[in-house]
Amino acid sequence: MSPPVQPGNGNPPSVLRMVLAKRLRHLRERAGVSQEEAASATEIGVAALCRMESGESAARPRCLRALLRHYGVSGKESEEFLRLAGKAEEPGWWHSFEDALPGWFGGYLGLEREARMLAVYEPHYVPGLLQTPDYARTLLRTGFPHETEEKIERRVALRMERRHILRREDPPSLWLVLEEAVLRRNVGGPAVMRAQLDVLLEAVGREHITLRVLPPGAGPHPAAGGHYGYLRFAEPGIPDMVYVESLTTAQYLQDSRDVEPYLEAHRRASAMAAEAVPDVGARLRELREEFA
């Protein structure tokens, strides 16, 4: 199995960079050129070319031009490739929040933006994509007790900005499995919890959001190892990924032998939840009453 991408090794490449890497490899193979030949002809090391073709590193325009010329790519095809290569390295919206963003989390935000399906299991808290400002603020104050209020507000703003992907014209499908303990945990007091449950009730009515709730009585289930996010992309050839987060770091699993068990576990946990709580809206309203 390939090792998971970890913060010490850098964030995972953006989806666009992965697409370009695949295309660059295709152009070389179309030209009938080996990696060794391409590296020698363009004075780019084989190791550097391998990193470009895997998306691990960005290619400088000069290197790309040399490779494209060697592969017989010119005119509009070359110009479009170089344009997209430049776009792949443009900073995302979250770069303006770098002061409030852990270095290992920026890669996830880029992947989240490009995903067509997000499958999330959460045993502790409402996922960030559906948190209200007050709910998020309470969690952040607890998680970062020594930070200034200004820094906390920057983190809240970042979290609220993330939610826009669910309101855009082509939102990803969001498939959530929550432990019922998430909805019973008093975060910020009754008023905050009622508002948070209202947001979840509204989300249940959206076509692209599926919410399942696992009550304690549902028993053990295969997803219970901890929080994860499973990402699938619209672009053909881009592999599914799993994001696993801890207090101070994160892993991005990409090997299919690591990734596929998460999807299977999510399907089974979701089916168990649907059987245990067939009417999620009704359960949310019941829980809301408990915070009256």
SULKALIN-V801141 format. One record per residue. N is the residue number from 1. PHI is phi in degrees with one decimal (none if undefined). PSI is psi in whole degrees, 0 to 359 (NA if undefined). D_CENTER is the distance of its C-alpha to the mean C-alpha in Angstrom with 2 decimals. Layout:
N PHI PSI D_CENTER
N PHI PSI D_CENTER
This chain:
1 none 143 21.22
2 -74.2 145 19.34
3 -68.7 149 18.27
4 -67.5 150 14.70
5 -75.7 128 13.37
6 -122.9 163 14.15
7 -53.8 322 14.59
8 -63.4 336 18.19
9 -98.7 5 17.52
10 96.0 158 15.22
11 -70.3 161 11.56
12 -67.1 155 10.41
13 -66.0 156 11.85
14 -67.3 160 10.59
15 -61.4 318 10.76
16 -63.8 320 14.16
17 -64.7 323 15.41
18 -64.7 321 14.74
19 -63.1 315 16.65
20 -65.7 323 19.39
21 -62.0 316 19.72
22 -63.3 319 20.36
23 -67.1 321 22.78
24 -62.6 318 24.55
25 -63.8 320 25.19
26 -63.2 319 26.50
27 -62.9 320 28.82
28 -65.7 316 30.27
29 -68.1 325 30.89
30 -62.0 325 32.39
31 -80.8 354 34.77
32 71.4 34 35.77
33 -113.1 133 34.96
34 -79.9 165 33.89
35 -61.5 320 31.54
36 -64.1 318 34.64
37 -64.7 316 36.58
38 -63.8 317 33.90
39 -63.9 319 33.47
40 -69.0 318 37.25
41 -70.3 332 37.97
42 -109.5 4 35.50
43 58.8 35 35.93
44 -110.0 129 32.26
45 -61.1 150 31.91
46 -59.5 318 30.71
47 -61.7 319 28.09
48 -66.1 320 26.78
49 -65.7 321 26.79
50 -61.2 319 24.88
51 -65.8 323 22.11
52 -65.1 318 22.10
53 -76.4 348 22.07
54 -101.2 352 19.12
55 83.2 5 17.05
56 -70.0 331 17.38
57 -137.3 151 19.46
58 -79.0 146 20.30
59 -96.3 134 23.78
60 -68.0 147 26.36
61 -52.9 321 28.03
62 -62.0 317 31.33
63 -65.9 318 30.00
64 -63.0 316 28.33
65 -60.2 318 31.58
66 -62.9 317 33.58
67 -65.2 315 31.49
68 -63.1 319 31.55
69 -61.1 317 35.31
70 -66.5 332 35.84
71 -87.8 2 34.03
72 75.6 24 36.23
73 -97.7 126 33.53
74 -147.1 183 34.98
75 60.6 220 35.37
76 -63.8 324 32.70
77 -62.0 317 30.51
78 -66.9 316 30.50
79 -62.2 319 30.03
80 -67.1 320 27.02
81 -62.4 314 25.34
82 -66.0 325 26.08
83 -64.0 314 24.89
84 -67.7 326 21.45
85 -63.2 321 21.37
86 -66.5 320 22.11
87 -66.0 325 19.48
88 -62.8 335 16.76
89 -101.3 4 17.75
90 -68.9 142 18.03
91 -66.3 142 16.32
92 -79.7 174 13.58
93 -58.3 330 14.51
94 -72.8 348 13.10
95 -65.9 336 15.73
96 -73.8 351 18.35
97 -109.3 22 16.95
98 -57.4 330 17.21
99 -68.9 342 19.93
100 -118.1 13 17.73
101 -120.2 121 14.55
102 -59.0 140 14.38
103 -56.9 330 14.36
104 -84.3 356 11.78
105 -97.0 339 9.09
106 -59.4 321 9.43
107 -60.5 321 7.77
108 -65.0 320 4.30
109 -61.8 323 5.62
110 -65.6 318 6.89
111 -68.3 318 4.49
112 -58.9 319 3.43
113 -63.4 327 7.17
114 -95.9 356 8.19
115 -72.3 148 7.04
116 -101.9 345 10.27
117 -146.5 131 9.52
118 -121.7 120 7.37
119 -112.4 118 9.65
120 -125.4 131 9.81
121 -110.2 131 12.93
122 -136.6 116 14.27
123 -94.2 352 17.79
124 -118.3 310 18.38
125 -137.4 162 17.14
126 -60.7 132 15.88
127 -60.3 150 12.10
128 -54.7 327 11.51
129 -64.9 344 10.87
130 -123.4 12 14.41
131 -77.7 146 16.24
132 -82.0 162 19.47
133 -57.7 317 20.50
134 -68.6 322 23.13
135 -63.3 312 21.03
136 -61.3 317 18.41
137 -60.5 318 21.44
138 -63.1 314 23.06
139 -63.5 318 20.19
140 -68.6 323 19.78
141 -63.9 325 23.55
142 -72.8 318 23.61
143 -75.0 334 20.90
144 -128.6 69 22.39
145 -66.5 342 26.08
146 -101.8 3 27.49
147 -85.9 154 25.61
148 -70.3 160 27.49
149 -63.0 327 27.06
150 -62.7 317 26.18
151 -67.4 321 23.21
152 -60.3 317 22.10
153 -65.6 327 22.38
154 -64.9 320 20.26
155 -67.5 321 17.43
156 -62.4 315 18.13
157 -60.7 319 18.11
158 -61.0 315 14.69
159 -64.3 321 13.35
160 -69.0 325 15.46
161 -63.5 324 14.33
162 -58.0 327 10.72
163 -65.4 344 12.51
164 -63.3 336 13.97
165 -64.7 336 11.50
166 -81.9 352 13.13
167 -111.0 358 16.49
168 -75.3 174 16.40
169 -66.5 328 18.64
170 -121.8 67 16.13
171 -69.2 152 13.47
172 -70.8 156 10.95
173 -77.2 136 12.42
174 -116.2 120 11.28
175 -119.8 102 12.94
176 -106.3 138 13.61
177 -122.6 115 16.05
178 -113.7 140 17.53
179 -69.9 142 20.48
180 -60.7 334 23.35
181 -58.2 330 23.80
182 -57.7 319 20.76
183 -84.4 345 22.89
184 -96.6 341 26.06
185 -68.0 122 25.01
186 -78.7 102 26.80
187 -107.7 104 24.51
188 88.9 358 26.65
189 104.1 168 29.53
190 -57.3 318 30.52
191 -64.2 318 30.01
192 -64.0 318 26.40
193 -68.8 322 25.71
194 -62.4 317 27.55
195 -64.4 322 25.56
196 -67.2 318 22.25
197 -67.3 329 23.56
198 -62.3 320 24.70
199 -63.3 318 21.20
200 -66.7 322 20.16
201 -61.1 318 23.38
202 -65.5 322 22.61
203 -65.7 324 19.14
204 -59.1 331 20.97
205 -83.6 356 23.00
206 -89.2 137 20.31
207 -62.3 326 20.27
208 -91.0 6 16.55
209 -119.3 127 15.84
210 -115.9 123 17.08
211 -119.8 125 17.82
212 -119.4 144 19.64
213 -122.9 127 21.49
214 -101.8 108 22.90
215 -76.9 161 26.21
216 -55.3 325 27.87
217 -70.5 351 30.41
218 -69.2 340 27.98
219 85.2 188 28.42
220 -67.4 152 26.31
221 -147.1 160 23.34
222 -73.2 347 21.28
223 -91.7 5 17.90
224 -76.9 11 19.65
225 -72.5 343 18.57
226 139.3 172 16.15
227 -57.5 140 12.81
228 -152.8 161 9.85
229 -128.7 125 6.69
230 -103.2 128 7.43
231 -119.9 133 5.94
232 -124.0 142 8.99
233 -113.6 154 10.02
234 -75.4 330 13.32
235 -69.9 124 14.75
236 -59.8 140 17.20
237 88.9 351 17.10
238 -88.9 120 13.46
239 -70.7 152 12.77
240 -63.2 153 10.36
241 -133.4 159 8.21
242 -126.1 132 7.98
243 -106.8 123 6.68
244 -123.3 123 9.97
245 -115.7 143 11.09
246 -121.1 191 14.76
247 -62.7 323 16.91
248 -124.8 4 17.01
249 -159.0 182 14.51
250 -154.1 158 11.47
251 -124.1 147 11.30
252 -119.1 104 9.22
253 -85.0 133 11.36
254 -128.1 336 12.29
255 -67.8 134 15.85
256 -59.8 330 16.53
257 -71.0 337 18.88
258 -87.3 325 16.26
259 -81.8 316 13.60
260 -59.3 323 16.09
261 -60.2 331 17.54
262 -67.2 318 14.41
263 -66.9 320 14.58
264 -63.4 317 18.30
265 -62.5 321 18.15
266 -65.7 318 15.95
267 -60.4 315 18.50
268 -68.8 317 21.36
269 -63.9 320 20.23
270 -64.0 319 19.57
271 -65.0 319 23.04
272 -62.2 318 24.66
273 -66.5 319 23.30
274 -62.9 324 24.51
275 -72.6 320 27.87
276 -74.9 323 28.19
277 -131.5 82 27.15
278 -68.9 332 27.81
279 -113.9 90 28.00
280 -65.8 321 24.97
281 -57.8 316 26.36
282 -63.4 319 29.62
283 -65.6 320 28.12
284 -62.9 321 26.16
285 -66.9 322 29.47
286 -62.2 315 31.32
287 -66.2 325 29.01
288 -62.2 322 29.31
289 -63.5 330 33.06
290 -67.4 341 32.86
291 -100.6 15 31.71
292 -69.0 NA 34.61
